[in-house]
């Protein structure tokens, strides 16, 4: 049979359309796009989708007039190409939702509508066959105007990104022999193209700010002393001018930059919201082993060729199935299977840092003493999580603790906030507090003052999960989430949902009748994937379950209207 996979489902912004991919476990599937009201429906064959893909391959334009989706090669075709050792290519189809007209674009590896100004779609083609051997990644980027079907071809593009509003399109040029490599910017309304930076270098990791007022990327150059490229930081602001302001940070010119390290290409840099600084990652630079290479060069050709040829005994050993040996020390903090699963993550790890252009100040935020550092919203503070003292015990008994630190992003000052915290629930939407649980109560921690607030002390209910049968003392019921602007937190007591102020108080039950009528308001439906906190000024929807009736349903909570109103029961 066929099934709908959750991450292959999408809906239009106006709520009038939804689309999904219907696929069997093995074999060809189809894309179905239909109206939420009525029977209007489109069905298209879509090939055999990779089961391990978690990307959204059905996308609606922001104006809800178009839909685009990936069409994979059919099962038989993919198998044949695999046998022939040839590359399989995806294509993209774009559907006009009102007319049903369909446009097809062959050999497209990536695509994107032009943000909120959804009059264009950008289609990134595959590189030419054999090009990867020549060490350049650029390929054609097709800009297709949806209303007129006019097209513009931009060559040698390795990355592209629209800003959220769709006013600008940035792309990276990566050409043969680095000829003309750089970052370029197109104003979508006029078609004017601005060269932002160019060099005999490789650029990567384009990232816009949410407002579209800042763009950051990495620039890498070869160095004979190191195995990989050494990267620098490039940032751009003030796009209203024909000459945007360029910021460059070159680690080799900064005495404060850690010796033996370089900017990591595995973490995309990004501007803070106020454009005062850029956050990025660093990692250890790998030096080339010059001596070993010199010795290899000194070897005569014949000797080298003989050495390359395996002996008969070696051939026999290769043919035999050798047993696998996994060595694990009992003091390793992570068990061997976990180390194997996380090997790639460990390889790509980088230490978070920040650069302030105005002060020309570099600050290292993460180090070997505190590896896990995450900036809070608004980028005034960062939160560091350190589990070194508890990691081994946690992996053995499942009780995971961590020490929590607060870091000032302007100065880099690090302050210990909590010791041996087990239940940490993240920062508020405006980045001033974080939420945690301890000994039967929820607390907020104010990062500017270091004050702790026991916010559930006066709430006339309990948030201890007494239905949890695990061997845990006073386990918490997971919170619903932060309210918009961080003014309060929504908490759940296994029946009702409570709105509790950020510094504590009696709180307010939003649903009221849960415990009284044995109805569980057990989950909230998040309709806006980009929301920053739950907006209580509008409609809030909850999934409900009747403890004794076994009914399921959907309830609506509206400001000033109580109790919750059942829409479906």
C-alpha positions in Angstrom: 0.0 0.0 0.0 0.9 3.7 -0.2 1.4 6.1 2.6 1.6 9.9 3.1 4.8 10.9 4.8 4.5 13.9 7.2 7.4 15.9 5.9 6.1 15.6 2.3 2.9 17.6 3.2 2.4 21.3 2.6 -0.4 23.9 2.7 -0.9 27.2 0.9 -0.8 30.5 2.9 -4.5 31.3 2.2 -5.6 27.9 3.5 -7.3 27.0 0.2 -4.9 24.3 -1.0 -2.8 21.5 0.4 -0.4 19.0 -1.3 1.1 15.7 -0.3 3.2 12.9 -1.8 1.6 9.4 -1.8 4.4 6.8 -1.9 4.7 3.0 -1.5 7.6 1.5 0.5 9.2 0.7 -2.8 8.3 2.0 -6.2 6.8 5.1 -7.9 4.6 7.6 -6.1 2.5 10.5 -7.0 2.0 14.1 -5.9 -1.6 15.1 -5.1 -2.6 18.8 -4.8 -6.2 19.5 -3.9 -8.5 22.2 -2.5 -9.4 22.2 1.1 -13.1 22.8 0.1 -14.8 20.9 -2.7 -13.5 18.1 -4.9 -10.9 20.0 -7.1 -7.8 17.9 -7.2 -4.6 17.5 -9.3 -2.6 14.2 -9.5 0.8 13.8 -11.1 3.2 10.9 -11.3 6.3 11.8 -9.3 8.8 8.9 -9.5 10.4 7.0 -6.6 11.2 9.4 -3.8 14.2 8.6 -1.5 12.9 7.3 1.8 15.7 9.0 3.7 14.8 12.5 2.4 13.5 14.9 5.1 13.3 18.0 2.8 10.0 19.7 1.9 9.7 18.8 -1.8 6.2 20.3 -2.3 6.2 24.1 -2.0 3.5 26.7 -2.4 4.3 30.3 -3.4 3.6 33.0 -0.8 0.7 34.4 -2.8 -0.9 30.9 -3.0 -1.1 31.0 -6.8 1.5 28.4 -7.6 2.8 25.1 -6.4 6.2 23.4 -7.2 7.3 19.9 -6.5 10.2 17.6 -7.3 9.8 14.7 -9.7 12.2 11.8 -9.1 13.3 9.2 -11.7 11.0 6.2 -12.0 12.1 3.0 -10.2 13.0 1.2 -13.3 14.9 4.1 -14.8 16.8 4.7 -11.5 17.9 1.0 -11.4 19.0 1.1 -15.0 21.1 4.3 -14.5 22.6 2.8 -11.3 23.7 -0.3 -13.3 25.2 1.9 -16.0 26.9 4.0 -13.3 25.2 7.1 -14.6 23.8 10.0 -12.6 20.0 10.2 -12.1 18.5 13.6 -12.4 15.4 15.1 -10.8 13.1 17.5 -12.5 10.8 20.2 -11.1 7.2 20.8 -12.1 5.4 24.1 -11.4 1.6 24.2 -11.3 -0.7 27.1 -11.9 -3.4 26.4 -9.2 -6.2 28.3 -10.9 -5.8 27.0 -14.5 -4.1 23.7 -13.9 -1.4 24.5 -16.4 1.9 22.7 -15.6 5.5 23.8 -16.5 8.3 21.2 -16.5 12.0 21.9 -15.9 14.5 19.1 -16.5 17.7 18.4 -14.5 16.9 20.7 -11.6 18.6 20.0 -8.2 17.1 22.9 -6.2 14.5 25.6 -6.5 12.9 28.4 -4.6 10.0 30.9 -5.1 11.0 34.6 -4.6 9.8 34.9 -1.0 6.8 37.2 -0.2 7.1 38.8 -3.6 6.3 35.5 -5.3 6.6 36.6 -9.0 9.7 34.5 -9.8 11.0 31.0 -9.3 14.7 30.2 -9.3 15.7 26.8 -10.6 19.3 25.6 -10.0 20.5 23.1 -12.6 22.9 20.2 -12.1 26.5 20.7 -13.0 27.8 19.2 -16.2 28.9 15.6 -16.0 32.6 15.2 -15.1 32.8 18.8 -13.8 33.3 17.7 -10.2 36.8 16.4 -11.2 37.8 20.0 -12.2 37.1 21.3 -8.6 34.4 23.9 -9.4 30.8 23.6 -8.5 29.0 26.3 -10.5 26.0 25.5 -12.7 23.2 27.4 -14.5 20.6 29.2 -12.4 17.4 29.8 -14.3 15.2 32.8 -13.2 11.7 32.2 -14.5 9.1 35.0 -14.3 5.8 33.2 -13.5 3.4 35.7 -15.1 5.2 36.1 -18.4 7.3 32.9 -18.6 10.4 35.0 -19.4 13.6 33.5 -18.4 17.1 34.7 -17.4 20.1 32.3 -17.2 22.9 33.1 -14.7 25.9 30.9 -15.2 28.4 29.2 -12.8 26.2 29.6 -9.7 27.0 27.3 -6.7 24.5 28.8 -4.2 21.6 31.2 -4.3 19.2 32.8 -1.7 16.3 35.2 -1.9 15.7 37.4 1.1 12.4 36.8 2.9 10.6 39.7 1.2 11.7 38.7 -2.2 13.3 42.0 -3.0 16.8 40.7 -3.5 18.4 37.6 -4.9 22.0 36.8 -3.9 24.2 34.2 -5.6 27.7 32.8 -5.4 29.7 32.5 -8.6 32.0 29.4 -8.7 33.7 29.1 -12.1 36.5 27.1 -13.7 39.9 28.3 -12.5 38.0 30.7 -10.1 37.5 33.0 -13.1 35.1 35.8 -11.8 34.3 34.0 -8.5 32.4 36.1 -6.0 29.0 37.1 -4.6 26.5 39.0 -6.7 23.2 40.6 -5.8 20.1 41.3 -8.0 17.4 43.7 -7.2 14.3 41.8 -8.4 12.2 44.9 -9.2 14.7 46.5 -11.6 17.0 43.7 -12.6 20.1 45.7 -11.5 23.0 43.4 -10.5 25.6 44.5 -8.0 28.9 42.7 -7.5 29.4 42.6 -3.7 32.8 40.8 -3.6 35.1 39.0 -6.0 38.4 37.2 -5.6 40.4 34.1 -6.5 38.6 32.2 -3.8 35.8 29.8 -3.1 32.7 31.3 -1.5 30.0 29.4 0.4 27.2 29.5 3.1 25.1 32.5 2.0 22.7 33.6 4.8 20.2 36.5 4.9 18.9 38.2 8.0 15.1 37.8 8.5 14.5 41.4 7.7 16.7 41.2 4.6 18.9 44.0 5.8 22.1 41.9 6.2 23.8 39.1 4.2 26.8 37.0 5.4 29.0 34.4 3.7 32.4 32.7 3.9 35.4 33.1 1.6 38.0 30.3 1.4 41.5 30.4 0.0 44.1 27.6 -0.5 47.1 27.6 1.7 50.1 25.4 1.0 50.6 24.7 4.7 47.1 23.3 5.3 45.0 20.5 4.0 41.8 22.5 3.7 41.0 26.0 2.6 41.4 28.8 5.2 38.2 30.9 5.4 37.5 34.5 6.2 34.2 36.2 6.9 32.3 38.6 4.5 29.2 40.5 5.4 27.1 43.1 3.7 24.5 45.7 4.9 22.8 48.9 3.6 21.3 47.5 0.4 19.3 50.7 -0.2 22.5 52.2 -1.5 24.1 51.2 -4.8 27.3 50.6 -2.8 26.3 48.3 0.2 28.7 48.4 3.2 31.1 45.5 3.2 32.5 43.9 6.3 35.6 41.6 6.1 37.1 39.6 9.0 40.4 38.0 8.2 41.6 35.7 11.1 45.3 35.8 10.1 45.3 39.6 10.7 43.9 39.3 14.3 46.3 38.6 17.1 43.4 37.6 19.3 42.3 34.8 17.0 43.2 31.4 18.5 46.5 30.0 17.1 46.2 26.9 14.9 42.5 27.4 14.2 40.5 28.8 11.3 36.9 29.7 10.5 34.8 26.6 10.0 33.0 26.0 6.6 30.5 23.7 8.4 28.6 26.6 10.1 26.9 29.3 8.1 27.7 32.8 9.5 24.8 35.2 10.3 24.3 38.8 11.4 22.7 39.6 14.8 19.3 41.2 14.6 20.7 44.7 15.2 23.5 44.2 12.6 26.1 45.0 15.2 27.9 41.7 15.0 28.3 38.4 13.0 28.2 35.0 14.6 30.2 32.1 13.1 32.2 28.9 14.0 35.9 28.1 14.2 37.7 24.7 14.2 41.2 23.4 14.2 43.2 23.9 11.0 44.8 20.6 9.7 48.4 21.1 8.6 49.8 19.1 5.7 52.4 16.4 6.5 55.2 17.7 4.4 57.8 15.2 5.5 55.7 12.2 4.5 55.0 13.7 1.1 58.7 14.5 0.5 59.6 10.8 1.2 56.9 9.6 -1.2 58.4 11.9 -4.0 61.9 10.5 -3.4 60.8 6.9 -4.0 61.7 5.5 -7.5 58.7 4.9 -9.8 59.3 1.1 -10.0 59.5 0.7 -6.2 56.3 2.7 -5.9 54.5 0.5 -8.5 55.6 -2.7 -6.8 54.5 -1.4 -3.4 51.1 -0.7 -4.9 50.6 -4.2 -6.1 49.2 -6.4 -3.3 50.9 -9.8 -2.7 49.1 -13.1 -3.1 48.7 -13.4 0.7 47.2 -9.9 0.9 44.7 -10.8 -1.8 43.7 -13.9 0.1 43.2 -11.8 3.3 41.0 -9.4 1.3 38.8 -12.2 0.0 38.3 -13.6 3.5 35.7 -12.0 5.7 37.5 -10.5 8.6 35.8 -10.1 12.0 35.1 -6.5 13.1 36.7 -5.3 16.3 35.2 -2.4 18.3 37.4 -1.0 21.1 35.7 0.9 23.8 37.3 2.2 27.1 35.1 1.9 30.1 35.8 5.6 31.0 34.6 6.8 27.6 31.7 9.3 28.4 29.8 8.2 25.3 29.1 4.5 24.6 30.6 3.2 21.4 27.4 2.9 19.3 26.7 6.6 20.2 30.2 7.6 19.1 29.7 5.8 15.8 26.3 7.5 15.1 27.7 10.9 16.1 31.0 10.6 14.2 29.9 12.9 11.4 28.6 15.5 13.9 31.9 15.4 15.7 33.8 15.9 12.5 31.7 19.0 11.6 31.8 20.5 15.1 32.8 24.1 15.4 33.2 26.5 18.4 30.8 29.5 18.3 32.4 32.9 18.0 31.3 36.5 17.4 32.8 39.5 15.5 31.9 43.1 16.2 32.8 45.2 13.1 32.6 48.6 14.7 34.9 47.8 17.5 36.9 45.3 15.3 36.5 42.9 18.2 36.6 39.1 18.0 35.2 37.1 21.0 35.4 33.3 21.4 32.1 32.2 23.0 32.6 28.4 23.1 35.8 26.5 24.0 36.8 23.0 25.4 35.4 24.0 28.8 32.0 25.0 27.3 31.4 23.4 23.9 27.6 23.8 23.5 26.8 27.6 23.2 23.5 28.8 21.5 22.6 32.4 21.0 19.2 33.5 22.3 16.8 35.6 20.3 17.8 39.2 19.6 21.4 38.0 20.2 22.1 40.0 23.4 22.8 36.8 25.3 23.9 33.2 24.6 23.2 30.1 26.7 26.0 27.6 27.3 25.2 24.0 28.3 27.9 21.8 29.8 27.2 18.1 30.6 30.9 16.9 31.0 30.5 16.1 34.7 27.3 14.1 34.1 27.6 12.7 30.6 28.9 9.2 31.4 26.4 8.6 34.2 23.6 10.0 32.0 24.4 7.6 29.2 24.3 4.7 31.6 21.2 5.5 33.7 19.3 8.0 31.4 19.3 10.8 34.0 20.8 13.6 32.0 22.0 16.8 33.8 23.9 19.8 32.7 25.3 23.1 34.1 23.9 26.2 32.5 25.9 29.4 31.8 24.8 32.8 30.5 27.2 34.7 28.1 27.1 38.4 27.3 27.5 38.7 23.5 28.9 42.2 23.8 31.7 41.4 26.2 32.0 37.6 26.2 31.6 37.6 30.0 30.4 34.1 31.2 28.2 33.7 34.2 27.2 30.4 35.9 23.4 30.3 36.1 22.5 26.8 37.2 24.3 23.7 38.4 23.1 20.1 37.7 19.9 21.2 35.9 17.9 18.3 34.5 14.9 20.0 32.8 15.9 23.0 30.7 13.2 24.3 28.2 15.0 27.1 26.3 15.0 30.9 26.0 12.1 33.2 25.7 11.1 34.6 22.2 12.7 38.0 22.9 15.8 36.4 24.5 15.7 37.8 28.0 14.8 34.7 30.1 15.0 31.0 30.0 12.6 28.4 31.4 13.5 25.4 33.6 11.9 23.0 36.1 13.1 21.9 39.5 11.5 19.9 42.4 7.9 20.2 41.4 7.9 23.9 40.1 8.7 25.8 37.0 11.2 28.7 37.1 12.3 31.5 34.8 15.9 32.9 34.9 16.4 36.5 34.0 19.7 36.7 32.1 20.3 40.4 32.6 20.0 40.3 36.4 20.6 36.6 37.3 17.3 36.5 39.2 15.3 33.3 39.5 11.5 33.4 39.6 9.5 30.4 41.0 6.6 31.2 38.6 4.2 28.3 39.6 4.4 28.9 43.3 1.0 30.6 43.5 -0.8 28.8 40.6 -3.7 26.7 42.1 -2.7 23.4 40.3 0.3 21.1 40.1 2.6 20.5 37.1 4.1 17.3 38.5 3.3 14.4 36.1 1.9 12.0 38.6 0.9 9.7 35.7 4.5 9.1 34.8 5.4 5.6 36.1 9.2 5.9 35.6 11.5 5.9 38.5 11.8 9.8 38.7 11.1 12.0 41.6 8.5 14.7 40.8 8.8 14.5 37.0 7.4 17.6 35.1 4.6 17.8 32.6 6.1 19.2 29.5 5.2 22.9 28.9 3.2 24.1 26.0 5.5 27.0 25.2 6.4 30.6 25.5 3.9 33.3 24.8 4.7 36.0 22.2 7.2 38.7 23.5 8.0 36.4 26.4 5.5 37.9 28.8 4.3 34.5 30.0 4.5 30.8 29.6 1.7 28.3 28.7 1.9 25.2 31.0 -0.2 22.0 31.1 -1.4 20.2 34.2 -2.6 17.0 32.3 -6.0 18.6 32.0 -6.1 22.4 31.4 -3.7 24.9 29.8 -2.5 27.7 32.1 -1.1 31.1 31.2 1.6 31.9 33.8 3.3 35.3 33.9 7.1 35.3 33.3 7.8 36.5 36.9 5.1 34.5 38.6 1.6 35.0 39.8 -1.7 33.1 40.1 -1.9 32.5 36.4 -5.0 32.0 34.4 -6.6 28.8 33.0 -7.3 29.3 29.3 -9.4 26.1 28.9 -11.1 26.1 32.3 -13.2 23.0 32.0 -10.6 20.3 31.4 -10.3 18.8 34.9 -14.0 19.4 35.7 -15.3 17.6 32.6 -12.3 15.1 32.3 -11.1 16.6 29.0 -7.4 16.7 28.3 -6.2 19.6 26.2 -3.1 17.6 25.4 -1.4 19.4 22.5 -1.5 22.7 20.6 -1.6 22.9 16.8 1.1 25.2 15.5 -0.2 26.8 12.3 2.6 29.3 11.7 6.0 27.5 11.3 7.7 30.8 11.7 6.0 32.0 14.9 8.1 33.5 17.6 6.0 32.6 20.7 2.3 31.8 21.0 0.1 34.7 20.0 -2.8 34.8 22.5 -4.4 37.8 20.8 -5.6 35.5 18.0 -7.1 32.0 17.8 -5.2 29.1 19.5 -6.2 25.5 18.7 -5.8 22.5 20.9 -6.2 18.8 20.3 -8.5 17.3 22.9 -9.2 13.8 24.4 -12.0 12.7 26.6 -10.7 10.6 29.5 -13.9 8.6 29.9 -15.7 9.1 26.6 -12.5 8.4 24.5 -13.6 11.1 22.1 -11.0 13.1 20.2 -11.5 16.6 18.9 -10.2 20.1 18.3 -10.9 23.1 20.6 -10.6 26.8 20.0 -9.3 29.3 22.6 -10.0 33.0 21.9 -9.0 36.0 23.9 -11.8 37.1 26.4 -14.0 34.1 25.6 -14.0 31.2 28.1 -14.1 28.2 28.3 -12.5 26.7 25.2 -15.0 26.1 22.4 -15.2 22.7 20.8 -15.0 22.8 17.0 -14.9 19.0 16.6 -15.8 16.5 19.2 
